[in-house]
């Protein structure tokens, strides 16, 4: 059983003391304290403050190595100044749990307590993956490189993760088979020319006109070279050129994000964008330097595991608690790296406070995003049930 008040107190403590990136020492300490006394094999990350905990089930029919299931929670916050006025609001200037990772962490701790209580009936092992650095630091890749999938001695047969949504009604789950989240990449293009006086541009190589042409062209490219039903989305969010209106700069640059919904397009758009910007630069007599990186794969769920997760939700809470999800969510996730190697499911859980309407609620990542603690028990229970039922479904016990 989960100790009374543990999940709410843990979540609020994490929310008040958020941390960024791969180094979350306070968060790691709180997780370890909350797992204290449980029969878990715990390994700490070397390149990050990750926590990997393995629960050995004792319900095997034989001494043979049993199946393994992985459950994951991300733990890091965002560089956002909180503006909620909650009594447990962030005490760290410019840092906030605006995406709900504090809830995810508390839910996985709750699942650990539930699974440990049922340890004698578990016919296999569970890996609990407490991951830092989801928000742009690729913490999943770091944990994969340090062997999280091998932590129990055998590869997981399934992997599951939850993600709360601040605008969906509290307690309502949603998921879909196939592409559930977009892939993403970042691109910085620097156009190199030759500076000079604005009165005699023919004596310079002005990088601004090709830069402006590129910005228009990259937006047009994705609407003419890709299927509207398998979209590519490019957003140019940062442009910089020069420092004075009468001076032609030596260089100028723009930064963009690219989101894709299939592996084919994720690869294809990279080559097409390079071809486009280098061609435009050449026509103007300039050169283009392209930094294309920070890529995350498309998050693709396994149809059978997604059906299993949906069925588990309906068996536990009824069909009204599972919402249809006809389209992928446009955000991206590094849990995609786990699902690229292990069949699994990614499930959303609504956490909108009851006092807020759909129009009043702020999206995840907003400085005013709020999440309802009432969903913590449901999230913990679903994670625990997915692990336990999936191990039993492996056929080692009846």
C-alpha positions as CSV (number, residue, x, y, z in Angstrom):
1,X,0.0,0.0,0.0
2,X,1.0,3.6,-0.5
3,X,1.6,5.5,2.8
4,X,-1.1,8.0,3.4
5,X,-0.3,11.4,2.0
6,X,3.1,10.3,0.5
7,X,2.3,11.1,-3.1
8,X,0.8,14.5,-2.4
9,X,3.6,15.6,0.0
10,X,6.3,14.3,-2.4
11,X,4.7,16.0,-5.4
12,X,4.4,19.3,-3.7
13,X,7.9,19.2,-2.3
14,X,9.3,18.5,-5.8
15,X,7.1,21.3,-7.2
16,X,8.5,23.8,-4.6
17,X,12.1,22.8,-5.3
18,X,12.3,22.2,-9.1
19,X,15.6,21.4,-10.9
20,X,16.7,21.6,-14.5
21,X,18.5,19.2,-16.9
22,X,20.5,16.1,-16.0
23,X,21.6,17.2,-12.6
24,X,18.8,17.0,-10.1
25,X,20.4,16.2,-6.7
26,X,17.6,17.3,-4.5
27,X,15.0,15.5,-6.6
28,X,17.1,12.3,-6.6
29,X,17.4,12.5,-2.8
30,X,13.7,12.9,-2.3
31,X,13.0,9.9,-4.6
32,X,15.5,7.8,-2.7
33,X,13.9,8.8,0.6
34,X,10.4,7.9,-0.7
35,X,11.7,4.5,-1.9
36,X,13.5,3.9,1.4
37,X,12.7,0.5,3.0
38,X,11.3,-1.1,-0.2
39,X,12.9,-4.3,-1.5
40,X,14.5,-2.7,-4.5
41,X,17.8,-3.0,-6.2
42,X,18.8,0.7,-6.8
43,X,21.4,2.0,-9.2
44,X,22.3,5.7,-9.5
45,X,23.4,7.2,-12.8
46,X,27.0,8.2,-13.5
47,X,26.4,10.8,-16.1
48,X,23.2,12.1,-14.5
49,X,21.2,11.9,-11.3
50,X,19.0,9.2,-12.6
51,X,17.6,6.5,-10.4
52,X,17.0,2.9,-11.6
53,X,15.2,0.6,-9.2
54,X,14.6,-3.1,-9.9
55,X,11.9,-5.1,-8.1
56,X,12.3,-8.8,-8.2
57,X,9.0,-10.6,-8.2
58,X,8.7,-13.8,-6.2
59,X,5.7,-15.3,-8.0
60,X,7.6,-17.4,-10.6
61,X,6.6,-20.9,-11.3
62,X,10.3,-21.9,-11.5
63,X,13.7,-20.6,-10.8
64,X,14.0,-19.6,-14.4
65,X,14.5,-15.9,-15.2
66,X,11.2,-14.3,-15.5
67,X,9.9,-11.6,-17.8
68,X,10.6,-7.9,-17.3
69,X,8.5,-4.8,-17.6
70,X,9.8,-1.2,-17.5
71,X,7.9,1.8,-16.1
72,X,9.3,5.3,-16.6
73,X,8.8,8.8,-15.0
74,X,10.7,12.0,-16.0
75,X,11.8,14.2,-13.1
76,X,13.1,17.6,-14.5
77,X,11.5,21.0,-14.6
78,X,11.5,23.9,-17.1
79,X,13.2,27.3,-17.2
80,X,9.9,29.1,-16.6
81,X,9.0,31.6,-13.9
82,X,6.0,30.3,-12.1
83,X,3.0,32.6,-11.8
84,X,0.3,30.4,-10.2
85,X,0.4,31.7,-6.6
86,X,-0.1,28.2,-5.3
87,X,1.0,27.7,-1.7
88,X,3.6,25.2,-2.8
89,X,4.7,27.3,-5.9
90,X,8.4,27.1,-7.0
91,X,10.9,28.7,-4.7
92,X,13.5,28.6,-7.4
93,X,13.5,31.8,-9.5
94,X,13.0,31.1,-13.2
95,X,12.4,27.3,-12.7
96,X,9.0,25.6,-12.6
97,X,7.5,22.1,-12.9
98,X,5.2,23.5,-15.7
99,X,4.9,20.1,-17.5
100,X,3.9,17.9,-14.6
101,X,7.0,15.9,-14.2
102,X,6.6,16.3,-10.4
103,X,3.4,14.3,-10.7
104,X,5.0,11.7,-12.9
105,X,7.8,11.1,-10.3
106,X,5.3,10.8,-7.4
107,X,3.1,8.4,-9.5
108,X,6.1,6.1,-10.1
109,X,7.0,6.1,-6.5
110,X,3.4,5.2,-5.7
111,X,3.5,2.4,-8.3
112,X,6.7,1.1,-6.6
113,X,4.9,0.9,-3.2
114,X,2.0,-1.0,-4.8
115,X,4.2,-3.4,-6.7
116,X,6.3,-4.1,-3.7
117,X,3.2,-4.9,-1.7
118,X,2.2,-7.4,-4.4
119,X,5.8,-8.8,-4.8
120,X,4.9,-12.4,-3.9
121,X,2.4,-12.6,-6.8
122,X,4.6,-11.0,-9.4
123,X,6.0,-13.6,-11.9
124,X,8.8,-11.4,-13.1
125,X,10.7,-8.2,-12.5
126,X,10.0,-4.5,-12.9
127,X,12.4,-1.8,-13.8
128,X,11.5,1.6,-12.4
129,X,13.2,4.3,-14.6
130,X,13.4,7.7,-12.8
131,X,14.8,9.9,-15.6
132,X,16.2,13.4,-15.5
133,X,16.7,15.6,-18.5
134,X,13.6,15.0,-20.6
135,X,13.2,18.7,-21.4
136,X,15.7,19.1,-24.2
137,X,18.6,17.1,-22.6
138,X,17.9,13.7,-24.0
139,X,18.0,12.0,-20.6
140,X,16.5,8.8,-22.0
141,X,19.5,8.4,-24.3
142,X,21.8,8.9,-21.3
143,X,20.1,6.2,-19.3
144,X,19.9,3.8,-22.2
145,X,23.7,4.3,-22.7
146,X,24.2,3.4,-19.0
147,X,22.2,0.2,-19.4
148,X,18.7,0.9,-18.0
149,X,17.2,-1.8,-20.3
150,X,19.6,-4.4,-18.9
151,X,19.1,-3.4,-15.3
152,X,17.1,-6.5,-14.4
153,X,19.3,-8.9,-16.4
154,X,16.9,-9.5,-19.2
155,X,15.4,-7.1,-21.8
156,X,12.0,-5.7,-21.0
157,X,9.1,-7.2,-22.9
158,X,7.1,-4.0,-22.5
159,X,7.6,-0.4,-21.4
160,X,5.0,2.2,-20.3
161,X,4.9,5.8,-19.4
162,X,2.3,8.4,-18.3
163,X,2.1,12.1,-19.0
164,X,-0.4,14.5,-17.3
165,X,-2.2,17.2,-19.3
166,X,-3.3,20.4,-17.6
167,X,-6.2,21.0,-20.0
168,X,-7.8,17.6,-20.1
169,X,-10.5,16.8,-17.5
170,X,-8.9,15.2,-14.4
171,X,-9.0,11.4,-14.4
172,X,-9.6,10.9,-18.1
173,X,-6.9,8.9,-19.9
174,X,-6.1,9.0,-23.6
175,X,-3.7,7.1,-25.9
176,X,-3.5,5.8,-29.5
177,X,-1.7,3.1,-31.4
178,X,1.2,4.1,-33.8
179,X,2.4,7.7,-33.8
180,X,1.4,9.3,-30.6
181,X,3.9,12.2,-30.5
182,X,5.9,14.0,-33.1
183,X,9.6,13.8,-33.7
184,X,11.6,17.0,-33.4
185,X,14.8,18.6,-34.5
186,X,16.4,22.0,-34.3
187,X,18.1,23.8,-37.1
188,X,20.4,26.9,-37.1
189,X,21.3,28.4,-40.4
190,X,24.1,31.0,-40.6
191,X,24.5,32.9,-43.9
192,X,28.0,34.2,-44.4
193,X,28.6,37.1,-46.7
194,X,30.8,40.2,-46.6
195,X,29.9,43.3,-44.6
196,X,29.9,46.9,-45.9
197,X,28.1,50.2,-46.0
198,X,24.4,50.2,-46.6
199,X,24.7,52.9,-49.2
200,X,26.8,50.7,-51.5
201,X,25.4,47.1,-51.1
202,X,27.0,46.1,-54.5
203,X,30.4,46.3,-52.8
204,X,29.3,43.8,-50.1
205,X,27.7,40.4,-50.0
206,X,24.6,41.1,-48.0
207,X,23.5,38.0,-46.0
208,X,20.1,39.4,-45.1
209,X,18.2,39.0,-48.4
210,X,19.1,35.3,-48.7
211,X,18.3,34.8,-45.1
212,X,14.9,36.3,-45.6
213,X,14.3,34.2,-48.7
214,X,15.3,31.1,-46.8
215,X,12.8,31.8,-44.1
216,X,9.9,32.1,-46.6
217,X,11.1,29.1,-48.6
218,X,11.4,26.7,-45.7
219,X,7.8,27.3,-44.8
220,X,6.7,26.8,-48.4
221,X,8.8,23.7,-48.8
222,X,6.9,21.7,-46.2
223,X,3.5,22.5,-47.7
224,X,4.6,21.4,-51.2
225,X,6.9,18.4,-50.7
226,X,5.1,16.6,-47.9
227,X,1.7,14.9,-47.6
228,X,-0.8,17.0,-45.6
229,X,-1.8,13.8,-43.8
230,X,1.8,13.1,-42.8
231,X,2.8,16.7,-42.0
232,X,6.0,18.4,-41.4
233,X,5.9,21.6,-39.3
234,X,8.7,24.2,-39.4
235,X,8.7,27.2,-37.1
236,X,11.4,29.9,-37.3
237,X,11.5,31.4,-33.8
238,X,14.8,33.4,-33.7
239,X,16.3,35.7,-36.3
240,X,19.4,37.8,-35.9
241,X,21.2,40.1,-38.4
242,X,23.5,43.0,-37.8
243,X,23.5,45.8,-35.2
244,X,22.8,49.0,-37.2
245,X,20.5,50.0,-39.9
246,X,23.1,51.5,-42.2
247,X,25.7,48.7,-41.9
248,X,25.6,45.4,-43.9
249,X,26.7,42.6,-41.5
250,X,29.2,39.9,-42.3
251,X,26.6,37.2,-41.3
252,X,23.1,36.6,-40.2
253,X,21.3,33.6,-38.8
254,X,17.9,32.0,-38.0
255,X,16.9,29.2,-35.7
256,X,14.0,26.8,-36.3
257,X,12.3,23.8,-34.9
258,X,11.1,21.0,-37.2
259,X,8.4,18.5,-36.2
260,X,7.6,15.3,-38.1
261,X,5.1,12.4,-37.6
262,X,6.9,9.6,-39.4
263,X,10.4,8.3,-39.5
264,X,10.5,8.7,-43.3
265,X,9.7,12.4,-43.2
266,X,12.1,12.9,-40.2
267,X,14.9,11.8,-42.4
268,X,13.7,13.3,-45.7
269,X,13.1,16.8,-44.4
270,X,16.6,17.1,-43.1
271,X,18.1,16.5,-46.6
272,X,15.6,18.8,-48.3
273,X,16.2,21.7,-46.0
274,X,19.9,21.4,-46.4
275,X,19.5,21.4,-50.2
276,X,17.2,24.4,-50.1
277,X,19.2,26.7,-47.9
278,X,22.5,26.0,-49.6
279,X,21.0,26.6,-53.0
280,X,19.5,29.9,-52.0
281,X,22.8,31.0,-50.4
282,X,24.7,30.0,-53.6
283,X,22.4,32.1,-55.8
284,X,23.2,35.2,-53.8
285,X,27.0,34.5,-53.8
286,X,27.0,33.7,-50.0
287,X,27.5,30.5,-48.1
288,X,25.2,28.7,-45.6
289,X,26.4,27.0,-42.5
290,X,23.8,24.5,-41.2
291,X,23.7,23.1,-37.7
292,X,21.0,20.5,-37.7
293,X,20.6,18.5,-34.5
294,X,18.9,17.9,-31.1
295,X,16.8,15.3,-32.9
296,X,14.2,13.1,-31.2
297,X,12.5,10.2,-33.0
298,X,8.8,10.1,-33.5
299,X,7.1,8.4,-30.5
300,X,5.5,5.3,-31.8
301,X,3.5,3.0,-29.6
302,X,3.0,-0.7,-30.2
303,X,-0.6,-1.5,-31.2
304,X,-0.9,-4.6,-29.0
305,X,0.6,-2.8,-26.0
306,X,-1.6,0.2,-26.5
307,X,-4.7,-2.0,-26.7
308,X,-3.6,-3.7,-23.5
309,X,-3.2,-0.4,-21.8
310,X,-6.5,0.8,-23.0
311,X,-8.2,-2.4,-21.9
312,X,-6.6,-2.1,-18.5
313,X,-8.0,1.4,-18.0
314,X,-11.5,0.3,-19.0
315,X,-11.4,-2.7,-16.7
316,X,-10.2,-0.6,-13.8
317,X,-12.4,2.5,-14.3
318,X,-14.9,1.9,-17.1
319,X,-15.1,3.1,-20.7
320,X,-15.9,6.7,-19.8
321,X,-12.4,7.2,-18.4
322,X,-10.7,6.5,-21.7
323,X,-11.0,9.2,-24.3
324,X,-10.4,8.7,-28.0
325,X,-7.2,10.2,-29.4
326,X,-7.7,10.5,-33.2
327,X,-4.5,12.4,-33.9
328,X,-1.0,12.5,-32.5
329,X,0.0,15.2,-30.0
330,X,2.4,17.7,-31.6
331,X,4.8,17.7,-28.7
332,X,7.9,15.4,-28.6
333,X,9.3,13.0,-26.0
334,X,12.6,11.2,-25.5
335,X,10.6,8.2,-24.2
336,X,10.5,7.6,-28.0
337,X,14.0,6.2,-27.7
338,X,12.8,3.5,-25.3
339,X,9.8,2.7,-27.4
340,X,12.1,2.3,-30.4
341,X,13.7,-0.6,-28.6
342,X,10.9,-2.0,-26.5
343,X,7.2,-2.5,-27.4
344,X,5.1,-0.3,-25.2
345,X,2.5,2.5,-24.7
346,X,2.5,6.1,-23.8
347,X,-0.7,7.2,-22.0
348,X,-2.0,10.7,-21.3
349,X,-3.9,11.5,-18.0
350,X,-6.0,14.6,-17.6
351,X,-5.1,16.6,-14.5
352,X,-7.1,19.8,-14.9
353,X,-8.2,21.2,-11.5
354,X,-12.0,20.9,-11.0
355,X,-12.3,24.7,-10.4
356,X,-11.0,25.5,-13.9
357,X,-13.0,25.2,-17.1
358,X,-11.3,23.9,-20.3
359,X,-11.0,27.5,-21.5
360,X,-9.6,28.7,-18.2
361,X,-6.9,26.0,-17.9
362,X,-3.4,26.8,-19.2
363,X,-1.5,24.4,-21.3
364,X,1.5,22.4,-20.1
365,X,4.7,24.6,-20.1
366,X,2.6,27.7,-19.3
367,X,3.8,29.7,-16.2
368,X,0.2,29.4,-15.0
369,X,-0.2,25.7,-15.6
370,X,-1.9,23.9,-12.7
371,X,-2.4,20.2,-12.1
372,X,-4.8,18.4,-9.8
373,X,-3.1,16.2,-7.1
374,X,-6.3,14.0,-7.1
375,X,-5.0,12.1,-10.1
376,X,-1.8,10.9,-8.4
377,X,-3.4,7.7,-7.0
378,X,-4.9,6.8,-10.4
379,X,-1.6,7.3,-12.2
380,X,0.2,5.2,-9.6
381,X,-2.4,2.5,-9.8
382,X,-2.4,2.3,-13.6
383,X,1.4,2.0,-13.8
384,X,1.4,-0.7,-11.2
385,X,-1.5,-2.6,-12.8
386,X,0.1,-2.4,-16.3
387,X,3.3,-3.9,-14.9
388,X,1.6,-6.6,-12.9
389,X,-0.9,-7.6,-15.5
390,X,1.6,-7.6,-18.3
391,X,3.9,-9.9,-16.3
392,X,1.0,-12.3,-15.7
393,X,0.0,-12.1,-19.3
394,X,3.5,-13.4,-20.2
395,X,2.1,-16.8,-19.4
396,X,4.3,-17.8,-16.5
397,X,1.4,-17.9,-14.0
398,X,-2.3,-18.4,-14.4
